[in-house]
Amino acid sequence: MKDLLETDKGKPFSGPAFSTHMKSVSYHLTGVSVNLHLLRSSFVTYCYGDSQCTDAMKDSLASALRHTRKQAQLTYDRRNSSEKKSLAVSLASELAENTIESLSAQPSDRNAGLDKGSWVALTVEGSTLANPNILLARIQNLMPGRRASLLWFKATAEKGLYAFHYDEASWIESLDALVPVQVKEIKNSPGLYK
């Protein structure tokens, strides 16, 4: 590397001599004469695209190119919008996973007061904020191993209302999956709840 950056006499290159030297090296390596502005642009674009290119490195590159940081960013940062956001998204995802892990490691006390007859809800796997799928149930019996036998109250055609639904199969869930909810019976409509 030292030979690449010094003259035959061990002295640093002058600006024009370095340009001539780099053209010669690139021609020798590739067989193609390369414009030094293209080399510079390629190098800086590569650096901006590298996830380990720190703010200090970007400041240094801008200074070496005699640009402002903003001008260098606009000129050489050729990542698309998703690539620019990827570090932030990765950090947010990692923080969310760590939070979920720490919350799941803590004992849940939100359902400490659950008993026979308590109203509970749970979300179906794949449920999203845009398309929620929530099941309403009432605890029929508490079982060993922090489990409960549930009665299902199915959503009716009228949004937000639920009615008892008989199913021959037993519905058993972990108490940790249940969320206590407040449910009211609809006046003048026995068997309907909201």
Buried (B, 14 or more C-beta within 10 A) or exposed (E): EEEEEEEEEEEEBEEEEBBEBBBEEBEEEEEEEBEEEEBBBEEBBEBBEEEEBEEEEBEEBBEEBEBEBEEBBEBBBEEEEEEEEEEEEEEEEEEEEEEEEEEEEEEEEEBEEBEEEBBBBBEEEEEEEEEEEEBBBBBBEBEEEBBBBBBBBEBBEEEEBBBEEEEEEEEEBEBEBBBBEEBEEBEEEEEBBB
